Amino acid sequence: MVTPLVKYFQFNKRKITEPPGTLIYVGEEKTEKVGITVFTFDETNYQERKVDDLNEIVIEKDNPTITWINIDGIHDTKIIEAIGNKFNLHPLILEDIMNSEQRIKGEELEDSIFLVLKMIYYRPNTKNIAIEQISIIFGSNFVISFQECPGDIFDLIRDRIRTGKGRFRKAGADFLAYSLIDTIVDNYFIILESFGDRIEEIENDLITNPVPETLQIIQTLKREIIILRKSVSPLREVINNLERAESELINKSTKIYLRDVYDHIVNVIDTEELFRDLISGNLDIYLSSLSRKMNEIMKVLTIIATIFIPLTFISGVYGMNFSHMPELDWTWGYPLILLVMGGVGIVMLIYFWRKKWM
C-alpha cells in the first residue's frame, strides 16, 4: 500500500529537473475530458453555457456583468496553459493550479486574487473522506474556479444564480468568490457531523466488545481528523488576510461575510480539536478495555489454578503408593478422598465469592 506521503514524492519527483513555472500535472492520473462551464449574469439577465473554445469567452473590464468560469479538470496542460494565456495568468500560478498537492494559500495579484482551498467529501459507503483541490481566481467582474473532477457542492450556488435568489445577481464577483469559500467551509460541518457519529459508534463498540478492528477504525479516523486540520487551519489565516486586505476587489460589505466565514473556521477548528481529544480518549479506553479483559481472563485462570493446588497436593500424596499407607487397602478410601477433594474445591469457591473475587 502506497502512503499519501510516498505518493506525493512520486508525483513531484518529475518536477525536480524542470524550471519553475513548468506546467506538469501533479495528482492521480485522469483521462476524462476537461469541462468548461460559463455563467454570465447581472441583476436582470442570466446565461449558462458549456464551451469548448476559449475564444467564446469574452470579459470586458468595464462591463458590470459578472462572469463565472468553472473548469472541471486540471490534468490537461494545454487547456490550463490556454486559460493562462487568455487571462494573463503567471506560469507559477498555473503551476500551483495543476499541483493537486498544493498547500492552502491566498495571493493578491495585480488585478485579481488567487486562492487555493481543499474541498472534503464524506463517502458513506466506505466511511472515509476524499479531498479535492479547488483553485479560485477572482477580479472585478469575473471568477475562475478550477476543480479536479466534475460534481461538487456548488450546485446550490448555481441554482441561486439561475433563479435569481439571494444577492448573487446584485452583488459583485467578490461576493460570488465568498459564496464558493463559504460553501466549502460549511461542508466541513457535514464532515464533522459524520466524525461525531463515527466516534459515538466507536464508543459503543468499546463498551460492548472491543476488538482489533475497532483499533483500525480509530487509527483511520485519527488520520482523517489530521487531514481535516491540515485543510482548515491554514484557511483561517487566508480568510483573515482577505478580511483585512485593502484591495479594491473586495467590497466593504463582503468583508462582513468574510468575517462570518472566519468565525465558522474557528468553530470547525475548535470542534476538530475536541474530536481529536475524544479519539485519543477512545484509544486509551480501547487499551484499558483490553487490559481489563486480560485481567478478567487471568483472574479466572488464577482462581482455577488456586483451586487445583490443594487438590493436586492431595492426589500427589496418595499417588506415592507407599506400602504402609493404610488408606490404600481401605474399601471407602477412594470415594472419601474424592469427597474431600470436592469439599475443598467448594469451600474455596465460597471463600472467593465472599471476598468478591468472583
C-alpha positions as a Python dict, from the first residue, in 0.01 Angstrom:
ca = {
    (1, 'M'): (0, 0, 0),
    (2, 'V'): (138, 340, -103),
    (3, 'T'): (104, 604, 167),
    (4, 'P'): (-3, 962, 78),
    (5, 'L'): (345, 1091, 163),
    (6, 'V'): (518, 841, -68),
    (7, 'K'): (262, 917, -338),
    (8, 'Y'): (334, 1288, -300),
    (9, 'F'): (704, 1240, -365),
    (10, 'Q'): (631, 1005, -653),
    (11, 'F'): (422, 1277, -814),
    (12, 'N'): (673, 1555, -751),
    (13, 'K'): (996, 1379, -848),
    (14, 'R'): (913, 1454, -1213),
    (15, 'K'): (940, 1828, -1141),
    (16, 'I'): (1283, 1825, -981),
    (17, 'T'): (1473, 1879, -1306),
    (18, 'E'): (1216, 2119, -1457),
    (19, 'P'): (1247, 2500, -1428),
    (20, 'P'): (992, 2695, -1217),
    (21, 'G'): (667, 2758, -1398),
    (22, 'T'): (676, 2435, -1597),
    (23, 'L'): (321, 2302, -1625),
    (24, 'I'): (313, 1943, -1503),
    (25, 'Y'): (2, 1788, -1359),
    (26, 'V'): (60, 1654, -1008),
    (27, 'G'): (-212, 1418, -894),
    (28, 'E'): (-389, 1095, -973),
    (29, 'E'): (-384, 1008, -1340),
    (30, 'K'): (-702, 1111, -1526),
    (31, 'T'): (-820, 1072, -1884),
    (32, 'E'): (-1157, 1249, -1868),
    (33, 'K'): (-1221, 1546, -2091),
    (34, 'V'): (-1192, 1884, -1921),
    (35, 'G'): (-1528, 2058, -1897),
    (36, 'I'): (-1570, 2435, -1905),
    (37, 'T'): (-1896, 2594, -1790),
    (38, 'V'): (-1957, 2969, -1813),
    (39, 'F'): (-2216, 3161, -1613),
    (40, 'T'): (-2278, 3519, -1724),
    (41, 'F'): (-2526, 3723, -1522),
    (42, 'D'): (-2627, 4058, -1384),
    (43, 'E'): (-2925, 4177, -1186),
    (44, 'T'): (-3173, 4119, -1469),
    (45, 'N'): (-3009, 3873, -1711),
    (46, 'Y'): (-2859, 3526, -1685),
    (47, 'Q'): (-2686, 3290, -1926),
    (48, 'E'): (-2529, 2948, -1876),
    (49, 'R'): (-2338, 2753, -2138),
    (50, 'K'): (-2069, 2492, -2185),
    (51, 'V'): (-1782, 2593, -2412),
    (52, 'D'): (-1511, 2404, -2597),
    (53, 'D'): (-1337, 2707, -2746),
    (54, 'L'): (-1193, 2960, -2502),
    (55, 'N'): (-1232, 3231, -2765),
    (56, 'E'): (-1605, 3219, -2696),
    (57, 'I'): (-1539, 3369, -2353),
    (58, 'V'): (-1519, 3746, -2359),
    (59, 'I'): (-1474, 3951, -2042),
    (60, 'E'): (-1478, 4330, -2065),
    (61, 'K'): (-1324, 4510, -1771),
    (62, 'D'): (-1577, 4795, -1770),
    (63, 'N'): (-1876, 4564, -1815),
    (64, 'P'): (-2078, 4526, -1490),
    (65, 'T'): (-2183, 4175, -1594),
    (66, 'I'): (-2031, 3901, -1375),
    (67, 'T'): (-1871, 3600, -1544),
    (68, 'W'): (-1808, 3276, -1360),
    (69, 'I'): (-1589, 3026, -1545),
    (70, 'N'): (-1578, 2682, -1386),
    (71, 'I'): (-1317, 2433, -1514),
    (72, 'D'): (-1375, 2066, -1425),
    (73, 'G'): (-1033, 1902, -1456),
    (74, 'I'): (-680, 2033, -1412),
    (75, 'H'): (-493, 1748, -1580),
    (76, 'D'): (-495, 1887, -1935),
    (77, 'T'): (-183, 2101, -1969),
    (78, 'K'): (-289, 2257, -2300),
    (79, 'I'): (-621, 2384, -2169),
    (80, 'I'): (-471, 2522, -1847),
    (81, 'E'): (-199, 2695, -2049),
    (82, 'A'): (-459, 2839, -2288),
    (83, 'I'): (-660, 2975, -1995),
    (84, 'G'): (-345, 3130, -1853),
    (85, 'N'): (-266, 3299, -2184),
    (86, 'K'): (-621, 3429, -2225),
    (87, 'F'): (-647, 3577, -1877),
    (88, 'N'): (-279, 3673, -1842),
    (89, 'L'): (-205, 3441, -1550),
    (90, 'H'): (154, 3393, -1437),
    (91, 'P'): (306, 3049, -1509),
    (92, 'L'): (373, 3000, -1137),
    (93, 'I'): (2, 3046, -1069),
    (94, 'L'): (-81, 2787, -1334),
    (95, 'E'): (178, 2553, -1183),
    (96, 'D'): (6, 2581, -844),
    (97, 'I'): (-332, 2515, -1004),
    (98, 'M'): (-210, 2192, -1165),
    (99, 'N'): (-50, 2069, -843),
    (100, 'S'): (-326, 1888, -654),
    (101, 'E'): (-93, 1863, -352),
    (102, 'Q'): (-53, 2240, -329),
    (103, 'R'): (-83, 2385, 19),
    (104, 'I'): (-372, 2616, 105),
    (105, 'K'): (-279, 2974, 22),
    (106, 'G'): (-401, 3316, -83),
    (107, 'E'): (-215, 3565, -302),
    (108, 'E'): (-306, 3916, -413),
    (109, 'L'): (-208, 3966, -778),
    (110, 'E'): (-205, 4284, -988),
    (111, 'D'): (-572, 4279, -1091),
    (112, 'S'): (-702, 3964, -920),
    (113, 'I'): (-679, 3746, -609),
    (114, 'F'): (-570, 3382, -619),
    (115, 'L'): (-686, 3123, -363),
    (116, 'V'): (-617, 2753, -312),
    (117, 'L'): (-859, 2559, -91),
    (118, 'K'): (-941, 2196, -14),
    (119, 'M'): (-1289, 2057, -61),
    (120, 'I'): (-1357, 1748, 153),
    (121, 'Y'): (-1623, 1487, 82),
    (122, 'Y'): (-1752, 1211, 307),
    (123, 'R'): (-1820, 875, 141),
    (124, 'P'): (-2091, 691, 340),
    (125, 'N'): (-2031, 361, 158),
    (126, 'T'): (-1664, 333, 251),
    (127, 'K'): (-1690, 559, 560),
    (128, 'N'): (-1387, 764, 467),
    (129, 'I'): (-1316, 1109, 324),
    (130, 'A'): (-1191, 1229, -15),
    (131, 'I'): (-1007, 1554, -80),
    (132, 'E'): (-1033, 1772, -388),
    (133, 'Q'): (-831, 2086, -452),
    (134, 'I'): (-1022, 2400, -554),
    (135, 'S'): (-836, 2697, -703),
    (136, 'I'): (-1019, 3030, -731),
    (137, 'I'): (-915, 3345, -915),
    (138, 'F'): (-1142, 3646, -900),
    (139, 'G'): (-1120, 4001, -1028),
    (140, 'S'): (-1351, 4298, -1057),
    (141, 'N'): (-1613, 4122, -1269),
    (142, 'F'): (-1504, 3760, -1308),
    (143, 'V'): (-1444, 3444, -1110),
    (144, 'I'): (-1248, 3143, -1240),
    (145, 'S'): (-1268, 2821, -1040),
    (146, 'F'): (-1059, 2511, -1109),
    (147, 'Q'): (-1169, 2170, -982),
    (148, 'E'): (-1003, 1831, -1009),
    (149, 'C'): (-1318, 1649, -1117),
    (150, 'P'): (-1683, 1726, -1202),
    (151, 'G'): (-1954, 1711, -940),
    (152, 'D'): (-1928, 1921, -627),
    (153, 'I'): (-2116, 2111, -359),
    (154, 'F'): (-2162, 2428, -565),
    (155, 'D'): (-2496, 2321, -712),
    (156, 'L'): (-2685, 2535, -460),
    (157, 'I'): (-2494, 2844, -577),
    (158, 'R'): (-2571, 2759, -940),
    (159, 'D'): (-2941, 2721, -858),
    (160, 'R'): (-2948, 3058, -685),
    (161, 'I'): (-2786, 3221, -985),
    (162, 'R'): (-3037, 3055, -1217),
    (163, 'T'): (-3339, 3157, -1011),
    (164, 'G'): (-3208, 3497, -906),
    (165, 'K'): (-3247, 3422, -534),
    (166, 'G'): (-3029, 3593, -279),
    (167, 'R'): (-2771, 3862, -354),
    (168, 'F'): (-2580, 3677, -624),
    (169, 'R'): (-2709, 3875, -920),
    (170, 'K'): (-2693, 4207, -739),
    (171, 'A'): (-2352, 4166, -577),
    (172, 'G'): (-2010, 4156, -742),
    (173, 'A'): (-1752, 3892, -820),
    (174, 'D'): (-1610, 3916, -468),
    (175, 'F'): (-1944, 3802, -323),
    (176, 'L'): (-1951, 3506, -562),
    (177, 'A'): (-1596, 3412, -456),
    (178, 'Y'): (-1702, 3445, -91),
    (179, 'S'): (-2001, 3216, -158),
    (180, 'L'): (-1773, 2947, -301),
    (181, 'I'): (-1547, 2970, 4),
    (182, 'D'): (-1842, 2969, 243),
    (183, 'T'): (-1989, 2659, 77),
    (184, 'I'): (-1659, 2475, 115),
    (185, 'V'): (-1634, 2575, 483),
    (186, 'D'): (-1998, 2483, 554),
    (187, 'N'): (-1931, 2139, 407),
    (188, 'Y'): (-1667, 2091, 678),
    (189, 'F'): (-1952, 2083, 932),
    (190, 'I'): (-2106, 1789, 745),
    (191, 'I'): (-1771, 1613, 772),
    (192, 'L'): (-1758, 1693, 1145),
    (193, 'E'): (-2109, 1555, 1188),
    (194, 'S'): (-2001, 1228, 1026),
    (195, 'F'): (-1696, 1222, 1255),
    (196, 'G'): (-1923, 1270, 1557),
    (197, 'D'): (-2146, 979, 1453),
    (198, 'R'): (-1846, 752, 1395),
    (199, 'I'): (-1690, 847, 1730),
    (200, 'E'): (-2019, 762, 1901),
    (201, 'E'): (-2026, 423, 1726),
    (202, 'I'): (-1668, 358, 1836),
    (203, 'E'): (-1752, 442, 2198),
    (204, 'N'): (-2043, 196, 2190),
    (205, 'D'): (-1819, -74, 2043),
    (206, 'L'): (-1554, -10, 2307),
    (207, 'I'): (-1809, -52, 2585),
    (208, 'T'): (-1973, -368, 2446),
    (209, 'N'): (-1697, -555, 2265),
    (210, 'P'): (-1355, -402, 2193),
    (211, 'V'): (-1195, -592, 1905),
    (212, 'P'): (-877, -531, 1699),
    (213, 'E'): (-1092, -397, 1412),
    (214, 'T'): (-1201, -113, 1640),
    (215, 'L'): (-838, -7, 1678),
    (216, 'Q'): (-803, 11, 1299),
    (217, 'I'): (-1115, 230, 1278),
    (218, 'I'): (-975, 459, 1548),
    (219, 'Q'): (-644, 498, 1365),
    (220, 'T'): (-822, 570, 1034),
    (221, 'L'): (-1044, 832, 1195),
    (222, 'K'): (-743, 987, 1363),
    (223, 'R'): (-566, 1025, 1027),
    (224, 'E'): (-877, 1179, 870),
    (225, 'I'): (-904, 1435, 1150),
    (226, 'I'): (-540, 1528, 1089),
    (227, 'I'): (-622, 1573, 718),
    (228, 'L'): (-916, 1796, 810),
    (229, 'R'): (-692, 2002, 1035),
    (230, 'K'): (-440, 2048, 754),
    (231, 'S'): (-722, 2169, 530),
    (232, 'V'): (-879, 2410, 779),
    (233, 'S'): (-600, 2560, 991),
    (234, 'P'): (-417, 2744, 706),
    (235, 'L'): (-752, 2866, 572),
    (236, 'R'): (-803, 3072, 887),
    (237, 'E'): (-502, 3285, 802),
    (238, 'V'): (-608, 3314, 436),
    (239, 'I'): (-956, 3441, 525),
    (240, 'N'): (-815, 3674, 789),
    (241, 'N'): (-585, 3828, 528),
    (242, 'L'): (-875, 3868, 284),
    (243, 'E'): (-1082, 4039, 551),
    (244, 'R'): (-801, 4282, 631),
    (245, 'A'): (-690, 4334, 271),
    (246, 'E'): (-709, 4685, 128),
    (247, 'S'): (-770, 4558, -222),
    (248, 'E'): (-1037, 4735, -426),
    (249, 'L'): (-1152, 4393, -548),
    (250, 'I'): (-1318, 4319, -211),
    (251, 'N'): (-1608, 4544, -115),
    (252, 'K'): (-1658, 4653, 242),
    (253, 'S'): (-1997, 4478, 253),
    (254, 'T'): (-1834, 4148, 152),
    (255, 'K'): (-1577, 4171, 431),
    (256, 'I'): (-1859, 4134, 684),
    (257, 'Y'): (-1943, 3798, 527),
    (258, 'L'): (-1576, 3701, 526),
    (259, 'R'): (-1568, 3769, 898),
    (260, 'D'): (-1856, 3527, 939),
    (261, 'V'): (-1663, 3263, 741),
    (262, 'Y'): (-1367, 3324, 971),
    (263, 'D'): (-1588, 3253, 1273),
    (264, 'H'): (-1706, 2931, 1110),
    (265, 'I'): (-1347, 2823, 1051),
    (266, 'V'): (-1259, 2888, 1416),
    (267, 'N'): (-1563, 2681, 1515),
    (268, 'V'): (-1450, 2397, 1288),
    (269, 'I'): (-1100, 2406, 1436),
    (270, 'D'): (-1235, 2401, 1793),
    (271, 'T'): (-1463, 2106, 1712),
    (272, 'E'): (-1179, 1925, 1537),
    (273, 'E'): (-959, 1964, 1845),
    (274, 'L'): (-1242, 1830, 2061),
    (275, 'F'): (-1280, 1526, 1833),
    (276, 'R'): (-906, 1470, 1836),
    (277, 'D'): (-913, 1459, 2217),
    (278, 'L'): (-1210, 1221, 2207),
    (279, 'I'): (-1027, 993, 1964),
    (280, 'S'): (-721, 991, 2190),
    (281, 'G'): (-953, 912, 2481),
    (282, 'N'): (-1111, 629, 2282),
    (283, 'L'): (-768, 488, 2216),
    (284, 'D'): (-695, 492, 2588),
    (285, 'I'): (-1033, 329, 2653),
    (286, 'Y'): (-953, 59, 2399),
    (287, 'L'): (-620, -18, 2563),
    (288, 'S'): (-781, -12, 2908),
    (289, 'S'): (-1059, -242, 2787),
    (290, 'L'): (-808, -489, 2653),
    (291, 'S'): (-614, -474, 2979),
    (292, 'R'): (-934, -519, 3180),
    (293, 'K'): (-1040, -809, 2959),
    (294, 'M'): (-700, -969, 3002),
    (295, 'N'): (-719, -918, 3378),
    (296, 'E'): (-1059, -1090, 3388),
    (297, 'I'): (-918, -1385, 3198),
    (298, 'M'): (-614, -1404, 3424),
    (299, 'K'): (-838, -1382, 3733),
    (300, 'V'): (-1046, -1679, 3618),
    (301, 'L'): (-737, -1879, 3534),
    (302, 'T'): (-580, -1789, 3870),
    (303, 'I'): (-892, -1899, 4059),
    (304, 'I'): (-897, -2228, 3871),
    (305, 'A'): (-526, -2283, 3934),
    (306, 'T'): (-566, -2191, 4304),
    (307, 'I'): (-848, -2441, 4349),
    (308, 'F'): (-644, -2718, 4191),
    (309, 'I'): (-332, -2654, 4404),
    (310, 'P'): (-463, -2836, 4720),
    (311, 'L'): (-634, -3095, 4502),
    (312, 'T'): (-307, -3162, 4327),
    (313, 'F'): (-134, -3188, 4665),
    (314, 'I'): (-385, -3447, 4792),
    (315, 'S'): (-371, -3653, 4472),
    (316, 'G'): (9, -3629, 4480),
    (317, 'V'): (29, -3758, 4837),
    (318, 'Y'): (-193, -4057, 4767),
    (319, 'G'): (-27, -4117, 4435),
    (320, 'M'): (303, -4213, 4603),
    (321, 'N'): (173, -4573, 4672),
    (322, 'F'): (393, -4647, 4975),
    (323, 'S'): (343, -4994, 5123),
    (324, 'H'): (234, -4877, 5471),
    (325, 'M'): (-35, -4624, 5358),
    (326, 'P'): (-348, -4765, 5537),
    (327, 'E'): (-590, -4581, 5306),
    (328, 'L'): (-472, -4787, 5008),
    (329, 'D'): (-636, -5101, 5148),
    (330, 'W'): (-950, -4930, 5277),
    (331, 'T'): (-1267, -5006, 5079),
    (332, 'W'): (-1404, -4647, 5106),
    (333, 'G'): (-1069, -4475, 5069),
    (334, 'Y'): (-1110, -4371, 4707),
    (335, 'P'): (-1465, -4227, 4741),
    (336, 'L'): (-1366, -4048, 5061),
    (337, 'I'): (-1067, -3879, 4902),
    (338, 'L'): (-1284, -3767, 4609),
    (339, 'L'): (-1537, -3630, 4856),
    (340, 'V'): (-1267, -3446, 5048),
    (341, 'M'): (-1125, -3302, 4725),
    (342, 'G'): (-1471, -3187, 4613),
    (343, 'G'): (-1535, -3033, 4954),
    (344, 'V'): (-1206, -2843, 4941),
    (345, 'G'): (-1297, -2704, 4597),
    (346, 'I'): (-1646, -2596, 4714),
    (347, 'V'): (-1509, -2430, 5027),
    (348, 'M'): (-1255, -2234, 4821),
    (349, 'L'): (-1524, -2122, 4574),
    (350, 'I'): (-1741, -2000, 4863),
    (351, 'Y'): (-1441, -1816, 5010),
    (352, 'F'): (-1361, -1645, 4678),
    (353, 'W'): (-1725, -1549, 4636),
    (354, 'R'): (-1749, -1395, 4983),
    (355, 'K'): (-1429, -1200, 4915),
    (356, 'K'): (-1592, -1078, 4591),
    (357, 'W'): (-1306, -1211, 4386),
    (358, 'M'): (-1556, -1376, 4153),
}
